[in-house]
Every structure is written in C-alpha cells, then in structure tokens.
C-alpha cells in the first residue's frame, strides 16, 4: 500500500511541476464574482496569518515558472502528508 502511495505522490508531483506553470492567471470563481458584484475590496485587508505560498508562488524565487512549480511541489507534499496522516489515524481508530 505504501508503494502505491509513493507512486501516486510521484505522479502528483510530476503533474504539479509540469502543469502548475500553465495555471490561469485569471481570478478564481469566487474572486471573479466579488469583483463583478463590487465587493472585492471589502475582503482585501491584512490577513491575521500570512499565506505560506502567496499566489501559488515560492517567495525568493525570481523565475515565475520555477516559483509556481516549486509551490506546486510543496503544496502537493503537504496535502499528501495530511491525507496520509488522516488515513493513518482513521485506520488506527478502526483497529481499536
């Protein structure tokens, strides 16, 4: 099972590396609606906690494509680790 998980992780990382740089620069659906309806500014304030990878980019990396790909890799690994941890906890709870 771990082998399958590792293959899945590698495939997801490959997709992040090769497809993330081609992501649309247009606003997402919620941001577009807020813009169209005129209340986008109301949500624009200093966040309580800063985003670790703001705007899907890696702070300090100047090349936009490389920065986006690195942010995709980091995001994929974080999501994979969270899903693996939750799965482990669920499996452990069922075994009890």
C-alpha positions in Angstrom: 0.0 0.0 0.0 2.8 2.4 0.8 4.4 1.7 -2.7 1.1 2.7 -4.3 1.0 5.8 -2.2 4.6 6.7 -3.2 3.8 6.2 -6.9 0.7 8.4 -6.5 2.8 11.1 -4.8 5.4 11.0 -7.6 2.7 11.3 -10.3 1.1 14.2 -8.4 4.4 15.9 -8.1 5.1 15.4 -11.8 1.8 17.0 -12.6 2.4 19.9 -10.3 5.8 20.5 -11.9 4.7 20.3 -15.5 1.2 21.7 -15.3 1.3 24.3 -12.5 3.3 26.8 -14.6 0.4 26.8 -17.1 -2.2 27.7 -14.5 -4.6 30.5 -15.4 -3.6 34.0 -14.2 -7.3 34.9 -14.2 -9.1 35.3 -10.8 -10.8 32.2 -9.5 -14.6 31.9 -9.4 -15.2 33.5 -6.0 -12.8 36.3 -6.7 -14.4 37.0 -10.1 -17.9 37.2 -8.6 -16.7 39.5 -5.8 -15.1 41.7 -8.5 -18.2 41.7 -10.7 -20.6 42.4 -7.8 -18.3 45.2 -6.5 -17.4 43.9 -3.0 -13.9 42.6 -3.7 -12.4 45.5 -1.7 -14.3 44.5 1.4 -12.3 41.3 1.6 -9.0 43.0 1.0 -7.3 43.5 4.3 -4.2 42.4 6.1 -4.6 38.7 6.9 -4.2 37.5 10.5 -1.9 34.8 9.4 0.2 35.2 6.2 -0.1 32.6 3.4 2.9 30.2 3.3 2.9 30.3 -0.5 1.1 33.5 -1.5 -0.4 33.5 -5.0 0.9 30.0 -5.7 4.5 31.2 -5.7 7.6 30.5 -3.8 9.0 33.6 -2.0 12.5 34.5 -3.1 12.4 32.6 -6.4 12.5 35.1 -9.3 11.6 32.9 -12.3 7.8 32.7 -12.3 7.5 29.3 -13.8 10.0 27.7 -11.4 8.4 29.5 -8.5 4.9 28.2 -9.4 6.3 24.6 -9.9 8.1 24.7 -6.5 4.9 25.9 -4.9 3.0 23.1 -6.6 5.5 20.5 -5.3 5.3 21.9 -1.7 1.5 22.0 -1.8 1.3 18.5 -3.2 3.6 17.1 -0.5 1.7 19.0 2.3 -1.6 17.7 1.0 -0.2 14.1 0.6 1.2 14.2 4.2 -2.1 15.4 5.6 -4.1 12.8 3.8 -1.7 10.0 4.8 -1.8 11.2 8.4 -5.6 11.3 8.5 -5.8 7.9 6.8 -3.4 6.5 9.4 -5.5 7.9 12.3 -8.7 6.5 10.8 -7.1 3.1 10.3 -5.7 3.2 13.9 -9.1 4.1 15.3 -10.9 1.3 13.4 -8.3 -1.2 14.7 -9.2 -0.3 18.3 
